[in-house]
Amino acid sequence: MDFERPFKVFAGTQSRYLGEKICSKLGCPLGDCSVSRFADGEFVVSFEESVRGCDVFLIQSTFAPLDNLMELLLMVDAAKRASAHRIIAVMPYFGWARQDRKDKPRVPIGAKLVADMLSVAGIDRLVTMDLHADQIQGFFNIPVDHIYGSLVLMPYVAELGLDNLVIAAPDVGASKRAAAFSKRLNAPLVLCNKTRARANVVESIQIIGDVSDKNVVIVDDLVDTAGTITTAANEMKKAGARSVRAVASHGIMSDPASQRIDESELEEIVFTDSITPCSKCKKVKYISIACKLAKAIESIESNKSLSSLVDFEMDSLIKN
């Protein structure tokens, strides 16, 4: 495809696997970028080719958050100082998104801080996927393209051909996302009421709705330690569910997630590859989001609409 201005795609260390897939879809080479480290852990980023006058796409999910966010910030600064025309950060997984508000006194709003850091570093646009809280888009004063993992996850669920299908939200925060699946798949919606003892520790889950003799698919945006999703699956199985599966955009899979999933009633759990696939759990599957991210880059470069990627209510989702 011909574009008005040359563009180049680079990837951070932990997202190079995804950058290669995206470039394969775009039909262009992945840009040459190196990272050198000092003995004390400090590192420096260097573009090994000219980016002057180019639109530069920097692909980097910020998980694990610290090094990957700092590497992305250094890449942005390097591109700006090398006279790139525009700098577009492609962050399939946006770290710190769970810190989107003050939920108690004397705590930071981490997502806003990250947004400010990226803006000050010099990005002109952000492409991200399934933010933990949609309002994070408003933390930026630049265009934000927020695409959805449902673009690949919903067709997967549809192709399973499950009868007596029920869509479940593991907590209130996932209800909007689950409701969209419910509407498009013409399946009833079940909600879970979750209480936490503390971060990453689920105290109890109550099921609101009927799952008896149903094939349940739990829908969420991310799975960290898998406490919520496995507890919900186990409770649904106790309530008479015929089978329980789960889909989520981001597979963080911190310990002991794999063990919990292995020992749970889940038949399978499906993620996109927004974060480097790392789980060796036999129940975990991955579907690539690279084709959708490549389409987003094409649309930005050719000044075409991204509505087919960012509209969660599109009618043609399952057909396409």
Secondary structure, DSSP 8 states (H G I E B T S, - for coil): ---SS-EEEEE-GGGHHHHHHHHHHHTS----EEEEE-TTS-EEEEESS--TT-EEEEE----SHHHHHHHHHHHHHHHHHTT-SEEEEEESS-TTTT--S-SSTT---HHHHHHHHHHHHT-SEEEEE--SSGGGGGG-SS-EEEE-THHHHHHHHHHH--SSEEEEESSGGGHHHHHHHHHHTT--EEEEEEEEEETTEEEEEEEES--TT-EEEEEEEEESSSHHHHHHHHHHHHTT-SEEEEEEEEE---TTHHHHHHHSS-SEEEEESSS------TTEEEE--HHHHHHHHHHHHTT---HHHH-TT-TTTTT-
